[in-house]
């Protein structure tokens, strides 16, 4: 290269803005980090949030339903926050408490706050006994319901048993499993969810049947 051109190129490079700093952290990273710090529980911690988010997206794709992924992500990772201190209020439904406080958690992250009402609805309506009112609510609701069934449903409920023999012990969590088997399947509402539900329902039923056979009708559980 001609020396003059080489000098001009060097000057041009020195005049370019530096990009040594990484781009601002995406709000999703902050929300997920918040979840990982505050939601540590084998039944409704981070792994449950991730399953709900992924399954809700997959079911919506199967049904060709349009979702706002920002809304779904925020709701999936924060829907159970009121099951944990210092946010829990034992006398109130955790769904309602979480919906009421989620704006305080999202605001500092850079989340597009114009979408907050849909996040609040999805959180408020995520439990199987609630009725979803928008697409994000529907698919989070169904993903959350399906996570109470199948092998994962059994694993989550059994994880509630106190390993030191306090309450709930093994027999005490059985009513929860039976209640989920009885009440949850009819509350799976989306087409994709309905298609997935029978296999999970039947697996949980068979698991309980086998557990009963191996524990003398649960007497030795």
N, C-alpha and C positions, 0 to 999 in steps of 0.2 A: 504494500500500500504506500502511496506517496506520503512523505513525512508530514505535509500539511494536512492531508486527509486524516492521518493517524492522530494528529494533535487535536483536530476538530472533533473526532469521534471520542477521544478521551475527555475533552471538555464537556461534550454532551452527556456522557455517563455521569460525570461529577455533578451535573446540574439536575439529574433525575432525583425525585424524592426517594428517601430510604424506606425500605419495607422490612426493617429488622424486627419490628414488633408484629406478633401474630394478630390476625383479625379478632375482633371482639368475640367473646365466648357466646355461642348460640344459646338462646334461652332454654332450649331442650336439654342441653348439657347441665344447666343449672338446676332445672326441675328434676332431672334424673339423679343428680348429686344430692339434692335435698331429700329425695325418696330414699336413697341408699343410706343417708345419715339418720333419718328419723323413722323409717319404716322397717324395723328389723324384727321379723316374726316369720316362722315357718309356714303359717297359714295365710297371712295376708300382708306379707312383706314385699320386697322388690321383685322376687321371682313371680309372685302372683300378679303384680302390676304388669310385668312384661308379657306374661301369658295372655292376660286380658287384652292388652294392646294389640298383640300380634293376631290373636284369634278374631278379634273384632274386625280388624282390617281384612283378614282372609275371608271371613263370612260376607262382608260387604262387597268384596270383589266378586265372590261367587254369585251374589244376588245382583251384581251390576248396580249397586247403590252408591250414589255419590256421598262422600263424607268430607267434612273439613278435618284434615289430618291434624291441624294445630289443636283443634278442640278435642279430638279423640285422644291425642297424646297427653295433653294436660290433664284431662279427666281420668285417664287410665292410671297415670302415675300419682295422682293425688286423691283418688276417690276414697281411700281408706285412712287418710291422714288422721281423722278424729278417733281412730282406734288406738292412738298412741298419745302418751303424755308429751307435751303439756296441753294438747288440743282436745283430748277426750272429755266428754261430759256424760257420765254414766246414766243420767236420767233422760237423755235425749238420744234419738236415733243418730248414729254416726254419720249417716248420709246427709242429714240436714245440717249437722254441725260443720261437716267438711265443706258443704256448698256455701255456707255462710262465711267461712274464713278463707276460702281458696283465693279470693282476690288479693288478700294481704300477702299471700305467699307468691303469687304470680307477678304482682306489680313490679317488684325490684328486678325481675329476671329479664325484662324486655319483651315479655309476651304481649301480643297485640290485644290490648284490653277491650277493644270493641267486641271481641269474641267471648268475653267473660260470661255473659248470660247463658250461652249455649253450654259452656263448661259447667256452670252451676247446675243447669238442668240435667246434664248427663250424670253428674255426681249424685244429685238428689234422687235420681230415678234408677240408679244402677242395681239396686237389690231386686231379687226375683219377685218380691211381693209388691213392687212399685210398677207403675205403668209408664213406659217411655213416651216422650212427646216429640222427639226429633230423631233424625237418623243416627247421630252419634250416641244418643241415649239408648236407642234400640240395640245397637250392636255391642255397646259396652255392657248393657243389661244382660244380653244373651251370653256373651263371653263369660261374664261373672257367674251367671247361673250354671253354665256348663262346667265351670271350674269347681262346682260343688258335687259334680257327678264323676263317674268313672274312677279309675285308679287314683287320679290326683285328688279327687274329692275325698276318698277314703284316707289318703295320706295326710291331707290338710286337717281333717277332723281328728285323726289319731294323734296328730302333733300337738293337740290341745291338752292331752293327758299329762298330768304332772309326773315327771320322772321320779319324784321323791315320795309318791304315794298320797300327796294331798289332793284336794278336789280341783278340777275334775280328774278322777282316775279313769282307767280303761272302761269299766262298765258305765260310768257317768256320761261318756261321750257317745255311747250307743244311741240314745234317743235323738241326738243331733243327726247322726247318719240316717236313721230311719225317717226322721222328719224331712231331710233333704230328698230322700228317695221318694217319699210320698208327695211332697209339695212342689218341688222344683220343676220336674219335667213339663208339667202343664203350663208353666210360665215362660218357657222358651218360645219366642214369638216370631222370629224372622224365618223365612224359608230355609236359609242355609243352616240356621240353628236347629230347626225342626228335623232337618236331615241328619244332623250329627247327634241329636239327643238320644235316640233309641239305643245306640251302641253303648253310650256312656251310662245310661240308665240301667241297661241290662248287666253291664260289667259290675256296677256297684251292687246290684241285687245279687249277683252270683258271688261277689266277694263277701257280702254279709252272710249268705247261705253257707259258704265254705267256712267262714269264721265261726259260725254257730256250730257246725259239725265238729270242728276241731277243738271247741271249748265247752262241750257238753251243754249246748244251748246257751252259750255265753256265761255259764256258771263259773268256769275256771279262767275267765279272761282277766 
